[in-house]
Amino acid sequence: MLNAILWSAKIDVPAEGVISKVTEEDLKANLDPKPGQGLPEKKPEPKPAVAPAKPAATSAVEPKALFRREIGKADGLVEVKVDLKGAKELYLVVTEGSDGIAADWTDWVEPTLVTADGKRTKLTEVKIKKSSTGWGNIGINRNVSGGTLRLESTPAGQSLQGFGTHSNSLIGFDLPEGTVAFEGKVGIDEGGTKQGGQNKIVARVFTSEPPAPMMASKGTGGAEKEYGVQDAQDQMRGFKTLRAWRPRSSPWSPRSRTRPTSTSIRRAACGRWNP
């Protein structure tokens, strides 16, 4: 083969031919190592180390409300009863309802802590450890503006006892040892309902502080949308259907003997059609 290469290159080929010496080592040098051939096997190159996966970021989990209800003017005072066995803290929370934050004056009425032996303590006598309100100031036995705590339905000359607040608001307490239950009522203060509107708020009770985003106002036209069975019940509470409506005859009624004209159609649209 070497002679042929020289000849094709037009180089003189020696009479004895091209002398070439190839040792066994030369032959093995470029062979792929295979098991059993006695050749040194190449070690596989180590794979680059894979960086450990970063743990997924955990979002703040909202604590479960032991009580939640959307309340409006028509609901009056709504009873609240919560089991507090094992709890160390109590938070009364009010956020804006489906009609926004305007005029959301809210009263927590006769808030009471109950111990296992039946002892009842007014929550207004327990030190508040944290509080905030969207407008005005948290009132003790006064509404959020410092006036008399009362609903429009409260009998004349009477006032209520409890906390006055406004959405979005939070009132937090450390619970006395042995507390097993919370009882009270919640409703819309007359300072809000007399301004008109639906005055809807969402009242909640927690045993741990809710996350800050819950307390952020969604704006005067904002609406807190929480869908589910509870929300459906809140929305349908107090719903009234309209009286039955009987439609008037239309130009296309079988009772009409004449073909409708443009004038008759306009009269029908205005409710003045006489077939």
C-alpha positions as a Markdown table, in Angstrom:
| # | Residue | x | y | z |
|---|---|---|---|---|
| 1 | Met | 0.0 | 0.0 | 0.0 |
| 2 | Leu | 2.9 | 2.4 | 0.8 |
| 3 | Asn | 4.4 | 1.6 | -2.6 |
| 4 | Ala | 1.1 | 2.5 | -4.3 |
| 5 | Ile | 0.9 | 5.8 | -2.4 |
| 6 | Leu | 4.4 | 6.7 | -3.7 |
| 7 | Trp | 3.6 | 5.7 | -7.2 |
| 8 | Ser | 0.3 | 7.6 | -7.3 |
| 9 | Ala | 2.3 | 10.6 | -6.1 |
| 10 | Lys | 4.7 | 10.1 | -9.0 |
| 11 | Ile | 7.6 | 9.4 | -6.6 |
| 12 | Asp | 10.2 | 6.8 | -7.4 |
| 13 | Val | 9.5 | 3.6 | -5.6 |
| 14 | Pro | 12.6 | 1.9 | -4.1 |
| 15 | Ala | 13.5 | -1.5 | -5.7 |
| 16 | Glu | 13.1 | -3.2 | -2.3 |
| 17 | Gly | 9.8 | -1.3 | -1.7 |
| 18 | Val | 9.0 | 1.0 | 1.2 |
| 19 | Ile | 10.2 | -0.4 | 4.4 |
| 20 | Ser | 7.7 | 0.1 | 7.3 |
| 21 | Lys | 8.0 | -1.2 | 10.8 |
| 22 | Val | 4.8 | -1.4 | 12.9 |
| 23 | Thr | 5.0 | -2.9 | 16.4 |
| 24 | Glu | 2.2 | -4.6 | 18.2 |
| 25 | Glu | 2.0 | -1.6 | 20.6 |
| 26 | Asp | 1.5 | 0.7 | 17.5 |
| 27 | Leu | -1.5 | -1.4 | 16.4 |
| 28 | Lys | -3.0 | -1.4 | 19.9 |
| 29 | Ala | -2.5 | 2.3 | 20.4 |
| 30 | Asn | -5.5 | 3.4 | 18.3 |
| 31 | Leu | -7.9 | 0.5 | 19.0 |
| 32 | Asp | -11.0 | 1.1 | 21.1 |
| 33 | Pro | -10.6 | -0.9 | 24.4 |
| 34 | Lys | -12.9 | -3.8 | 24.7 |
| 35 | Pro | -13.2 | -6.2 | 27.7 |
| 36 | Gly | -11.2 | -9.3 | 27.4 |
| 37 | Gln | -8.6 | -8.0 | 24.9 |
| 38 | Gly | -6.1 | -7.2 | 27.6 |
| 39 | Leu | -6.1 | -3.6 | 26.6 |
| 40 | Pro | -6.2 | -0.8 | 29.2 |
| 41 | Glu | -9.8 | 0.2 | 29.5 |
| 42 | Lys | -10.7 | 3.9 | 29.5 |
| 43 | Lys | -12.5 | 5.1 | 32.6 |
| 44 | Pro | -15.7 | 6.9 | 31.8 |
| 45 | Glu | -15.5 | 10.6 | 32.4 |
| 46 | Pro | -17.3 | 11.8 | 35.5 |
| 47 | Lys | -20.6 | 13.5 | 34.9 |
| 48 | Pro | -20.8 | 17.1 | 36.1 |
| 49 | Ala | -22.4 | 17.3 | 39.5 |
| 50 | Val | -26.1 | 18.3 | 39.4 |
| 51 | Ala | -26.9 | 21.3 | 41.6 |
| 52 | Pro | -29.4 | 20.4 | 44.2 |
| 53 | Ala | -32.9 | 21.6 | 43.5 |
| 54 | Lys | -33.9 | 24.7 | 45.3 |
| 55 | Pro | -36.8 | 24.2 | 47.7 |
| 56 | Ala | -40.0 | 25.7 | 46.5 |
| 57 | Ala | -40.8 | 29.0 | 48.0 |
| 58 | Thr | -43.6 | 28.6 | 50.6 |
| 59 | Ser | -46.3 | 31.2 | 50.7 |
| 60 | Ala | -47.8 | 32.4 | 53.9 |
| 61 | Val | -50.7 | 30.1 | 54.8 |
| 62 | Glu | -53.8 | 32.0 | 55.9 |
| 63 | Pro | -55.1 | 30.7 | 59.2 |
| 64 | Lys | -58.5 | 29.2 | 59.2 |
| 65 | Ala | -61.3 | 31.5 | 60.4 |
| 66 | Leu | -63.3 | 29.9 | 63.2 |
| 67 | Phe | -66.1 | 32.3 | 62.2 |
| 68 | Arg | -66.7 | 34.0 | 58.9 |
| 69 | Arg | -69.8 | 35.8 | 57.6 |
| 70 | Glu | -70.6 | 38.7 | 55.3 |
| 71 | Ile | -73.0 | 41.0 | 57.2 |
| 72 | Gly | -75.1 | 43.9 | 56.0 |
| 73 | Lys | -77.6 | 46.4 | 57.5 |
| 74 | Ala | -80.5 | 44.0 | 57.0 |
| 75 | Asp | -78.8 | 41.3 | 59.1 |
| 76 | Gly | -79.0 | 43.3 | 62.3 |
| 77 | Leu | -76.9 | 41.8 | 65.1 |
| 78 | Val | -75.4 | 38.4 | 64.2 |
| 79 | Glu | -74.6 | 35.9 | 67.0 |
| 80 | Val | -71.0 | 34.7 | 67.2 |
| 81 | Lys | -69.9 | 31.6 | 69.1 |
| 82 | Val | -66.4 | 30.1 | 68.8 |
| 83 | Asp | -64.6 | 27.2 | 70.5 |
| 84 | Leu | -61.3 | 28.4 | 71.9 |
| 85 | Lys | -60.1 | 25.2 | 73.6 |
| 86 | Gly | -56.3 | 25.1 | 73.4 |
| 87 | Ala | -56.1 | 28.6 | 71.9 |
| 88 | Lys | -53.6 | 31.2 | 73.2 |
| 89 | Glu | -54.7 | 34.2 | 71.1 |
| 90 | Leu | -57.9 | 35.8 | 69.8 |
| 91 | Tyr | -58.3 | 38.1 | 66.8 |
| 92 | Leu | -61.5 | 39.9 | 65.8 |
| 93 | Val | -61.2 | 40.9 | 62.1 |
| 94 | Val | -63.5 | 43.0 | 59.9 |
| 95 | Thr | -62.8 | 43.5 | 56.2 |
| 96 | Glu | -64.7 | 45.2 | 53.4 |
| 97 | Gly | -67.6 | 43.3 | 51.9 |
| 98 | Ser | -68.9 | 43.0 | 48.3 |
| 99 | Asp | -69.9 | 46.7 | 48.2 |
| 100 | Gly | -66.5 | 48.2 | 49.1 |
| 101 | Ile | -65.2 | 49.9 | 52.2 |
| 102 | Ala | -67.3 | 53.0 | 52.4 |
| 103 | Ala | -69.3 | 53.5 | 55.7 |
| 104 | Asp | -68.3 | 50.1 | 57.1 |
| 105 | Trp | -68.8 | 51.1 | 60.8 |
| 106 | Thr | -68.9 | 47.8 | 62.7 |
| 107 | Asp | -69.7 | 46.9 | 66.3 |
| 108 | Trp | -68.6 | 43.8 | 68.2 |
| 109 | Val | -71.3 | 43.7 | 70.8 |
| 110 | Glu | -71.1 | 42.1 | 74.3 |
| 111 | Pro | -67.8 | 40.2 | 73.4 |
| 112 | Thr | -67.3 | 37.7 | 76.2 |
| 113 | Leu | -64.7 | 35.0 | 77.1 |
| 114 | Val | -65.9 | 31.8 | 78.8 |
| 115 | Thr | -63.7 | 29.6 | 80.9 |
| 116 | Ala | -64.2 | 25.8 | 81.6 |
| 117 | Asp | -65.8 | 26.5 | 85.0 |
| 118 | Gly | -68.4 | 28.8 | 83.4 |
| 119 | Lys | -66.8 | 32.1 | 84.4 |
| 120 | Arg | -67.6 | 34.9 | 81.9 |
| 121 | Thr | -65.3 | 37.8 | 81.4 |
| 122 | Lys | -66.1 | 40.9 | 79.3 |
| 123 | Leu | -63.5 | 41.1 | 76.5 |
| 124 | Thr | -63.6 | 44.9 | 76.9 |
| 125 | Glu | -61.9 | 44.3 | 80.3 |
| 126 | Val | -59.0 | 42.3 | 78.7 |
| 127 | Lys | -55.9 | 44.3 | 77.5 |
| 128 | Ile | -55.7 | 44.7 | 73.7 |
| 129 | Lys | -52.3 | 43.6 | 72.5 |
| 130 | Lys | -52.7 | 44.8 | 68.8 |
| 131 | Ser | -55.2 | 46.8 | 66.9 |
| 132 | Ser | -55.8 | 48.7 | 63.7 |
| 133 | Thr | -58.8 | 50.2 | 61.9 |
| 134 | Gly | -59.4 | 51.5 | 58.4 |
| 135 | Trp | -60.9 | 54.8 | 59.7 |
| 136 | Gly | -61.3 | 56.5 | 63.1 |
| 137 | Asn | -60.2 | 54.8 | 66.3 |
| 138 | Ile | -61.1 | 51.5 | 68.0 |
| 139 | Gly | -63.8 | 52.4 | 70.5 |
| 140 | Ile | -64.4 | 50.6 | 73.8 |
| 141 | Asn | -68.1 | 50.9 | 74.5 |
| 142 | Arg | -68.1 | 53.7 | 71.9 |
| 143 | Asn | -68.3 | 53.6 | 68.1 |
| 144 | Val | -65.4 | 54.2 | 65.8 |
| 145 | Ser | -66.0 | 58.0 | 65.8 |
| 146 | Gly | -66.3 | 58.1 | 69.6 |
| 147 | Gly | -70.1 | 58.3 | 69.6 |
| 148 | Thr | -72.8 | 56.0 | 71.2 |
| 149 | Leu | -72.4 | 52.4 | 70.2 |
| 150 | Arg | -75.7 | 51.4 | 68.7 |
| 151 | Leu | -77.5 | 50.0 | 65.6 |
| 152 | Glu | -80.5 | 51.6 | 63.9 |
| 153 | Ser | -82.5 | 48.8 | 65.4 |
| 154 | Thr | -81.4 | 49.5 | 69.0 |
| 155 | Pro | -84.3 | 50.8 | 71.1 |
| 156 | Ala | -84.3 | 54.6 | 71.6 |
| 157 | Gly | -82.4 | 55.7 | 74.6 |
| 158 | Gln | -80.3 | 52.5 | 74.8 |
| 159 | Ser | -76.7 | 52.0 | 73.9 |
| 160 | Leu | -74.6 | 48.8 | 73.5 |
| 161 | Gln | -71.4 | 47.6 | 75.1 |
| 162 | Gly | -68.4 | 46.3 | 73.1 |
| 163 | Phe | -66.0 | 47.5 | 70.5 |
| 164 | Gly | -66.6 | 50.0 | 67.7 |
| 165 | Thr | -64.4 | 49.7 | 64.6 |
| 166 | His | -64.4 | 50.2 | 60.8 |
| 167 | Ser | -63.1 | 47.9 | 58.0 |
| 168 | Asn | -60.4 | 46.9 | 57.5 |
| 169 | Ser | -59.7 | 46.3 | 61.2 |
| 170 | Leu | -58.1 | 44.0 | 63.6 |
| 171 | Ile | -58.3 | 43.7 | 67.4 |
| 172 | Gly | -56.0 | 41.1 | 69.0 |
| 173 | Phe | -55.8 | 39.6 | 72.5 |
| 174 | Asp | -53.7 | 37.2 | 74.6 |
| 175 | Leu | -56.3 | 34.8 | 76.1 |
| 176 | Pro | -56.4 | 34.3 | 79.9 |
| 177 | Glu | -55.5 | 30.8 | 81.1 |
| 178 | Gly | -58.4 | 28.4 | 80.9 |
| 179 | Thr | -60.5 | 30.2 | 78.2 |
| 180 | Val | -62.6 | 27.7 | 76.2 |
| 181 | Ala | -65.0 | 29.8 | 74.2 |
| 182 | Phe | -65.8 | 33.3 | 72.8 |
| 183 | Glu | -69.4 | 34.6 | 72.5 |
| 184 | Gly | -70.8 | 37.9 | 71.2 |
| 185 | Lys | -72.6 | 39.6 | 68.4 |
| 186 | Val | -71.5 | 41.7 | 65.4 |
| 187 | Gly | -73.4 | 44.2 | 63.4 |
| 188 | Ile | -73.3 | 47.5 | 61.4 |
| 189 | Asp | -73.3 | 50.6 | 63.6 |
| 190 | Glu | -76.0 | 53.3 | 62.8 |
| 191 | Gly | -73.2 | 55.7 | 62.0 |
| 192 | Gly | -72.6 | 53.7 | 58.9 |
| 193 | Thr | -76.1 | 52.6 | 57.9 |
| 194 | Lys | -77.5 | 56.2 | 58.1 |
| 195 | Gln | -75.1 | 57.1 | 55.3 |
| 196 | Gly | -77.0 | 54.8 | 53.0 |
| 197 | Gly | -75.8 | 51.9 | 50.9 |
| 198 | Gln | -75.6 | 48.3 | 51.7 |
| 199 | Asn | -72.8 | 48.6 | 54.3 |
| 200 | Lys | -71.6 | 45.1 | 53.8 |
| 201 | Ile | -68.6 | 43.8 | 55.8 |
| 202 | Val | -67.0 | 40.4 | 56.4 |
| 203 | Ala | -66.5 | 39.5 | 60.0 |
| 204 | Arg | -64.0 | 36.8 | 61.0 |
| 205 | Val | -62.6 | 35.3 | 64.2 |
| 206 | Phe | -59.1 | 33.8 | 64.3 |
| 207 | Thr | -56.9 | 32.3 | 66.9 |
| 208 | Ser | -53.7 | 33.4 | 65.2 |
| 209 | Glu | -52.9 | 36.7 | 63.5 |
| 210 | Pro | -54.1 | 36.8 | 59.8 |
| 211 | Pro | -51.6 | 37.8 | 57.1 |
| 212 | Ala | -51.1 | 41.4 | 56.2 |
| 213 | Pro | -52.5 | 41.2 | 52.7 |
| 214 | Met | -55.9 | 40.4 | 54.2 |
| 215 | Met | -55.9 | 43.7 | 56.0 |
| 216 | Ala | -55.1 | 45.7 | 53.0 |
| 217 | Ser | -58.0 | 47.7 | 51.6 |
| 218 | Lys | -59.2 | 46.8 | 48.1 |
| 219 | Gly | -60.5 | 50.3 | 47.5 |
| 220 | Thr | -63.9 | 52.0 | 47.9 |
| 221 | Gly | -65.2 | 50.1 | 44.9 |
| 222 | Gly | -63.3 | 46.9 | 45.8 |
| 223 | Ala | -65.0 | 43.7 | 46.5 |
| 224 | Glu | -63.9 | 40.7 | 48.4 |
| 225 | Lys | -64.8 | 37.7 | 46.3 |
| 226 | Glu | -64.8 | 34.4 | 48.1 |
| 227 | Tyr | -66.8 | 31.7 | 46.3 |
| 228 | Gly | -68.2 | 28.6 | 47.8 |
| 229 | Val | -71.2 | 27.3 | 49.8 |
| 230 | Gln | -70.6 | 29.8 | 52.6 |
| 231 | Asp | -70.5 | 32.7 | 50.2 |
| 232 | Ala | -73.6 | 31.5 | 48.4 |
| 233 | Gln | -75.5 | 31.3 | 51.7 |
| 234 | Asp | -74.3 | 34.8 | 52.6 |
| 235 | Gln | -75.4 | 36.2 | 49.3 |
| 236 | Met | -78.9 | 34.6 | 49.4 |
| 237 | Arg | -79.6 | 35.5 | 53.0 |
| 238 | Gly | -82.5 | 38.0 | 52.9 |
| 239 | Phe | -83.1 | 37.6 | 49.2 |
| 240 | Lys | -86.6 | 38.4 | 48.1 |
| 241 | Thr | -88.2 | 37.6 | 44.7 |
| 242 | Leu | -90.2 | 40.2 | 42.8 |
| 243 | Arg | -93.9 | 39.9 | 42.4 |
| 244 | Ala | -95.1 | 37.9 | 39.4 |
| 245 | Trp | -94.9 | 39.9 | 36.2 |
| 246 | Arg | -97.4 | 39.3 | 33.4 |
| 247 | Pro | -96.1 | 40.3 | 30.0 |
| 248 | Arg | -98.2 | 42.4 | 27.7 |
| 249 | Ser | -99.4 | 41.1 | 24.4 |
| 250 | Ser | -96.9 | 41.6 | 21.6 |
| 251 | Pro | -97.4 | 42.4 | 17.9 |
| 252 | Trp | -96.5 | 38.8 | 17.3 |
| 253 | Ser | -99.1 | 37.3 | 19.6 |
| 254 | Pro | -101.7 | 35.0 | 18.1 |
| 255 | Arg | -104.3 | 37.4 | 19.4 |
| 256 | Ser | -103.2 | 40.0 | 17.0 |
| 257 | Arg | -105.2 | 39.9 | 13.8 |
| 258 | Thr | -103.3 | 42.5 | 11.9 |
| 259 | Arg | -99.7 | 42.5 | 10.6 |
| 260 | Pro | -97.5 | 44.6 | 12.9 |
| 261 | Thr | -96.4 | 48.0 | 11.6 |
| 262 | Ser | -93.4 | 50.1 | 12.7 |
| 263 | Thr | -95.8 | 52.3 | 14.8 |
| 264 | Ser | -97.3 | 49.3 | 16.5 |
| 265 | Ile | -93.9 | 47.8 | 17.3 |
| 266 | Arg | -92.8 | 51.1 | 18.9 |
| 267 | Arg | -96.0 | 51.2 | 20.9 |
| 268 | Ala | -95.5 | 47.6 | 22.1 |
| 269 | Ala | -91.9 | 48.5 | 23.2 |
| 270 | Cys | -93.3 | 51.3 | 25.3 |
| 271 | Gly | -96.0 | 49.1 | 26.8 |
| 272 | Arg | -98.9 | 50.7 | 24.9 |
| 273 | Trp | -99.8 | 47.9 | 22.6 |
| 274 | Asn | -103.6 | 47.3 | 22.2 |
| 275 | Pro | -104.2 | 44.2 | 20.0 |
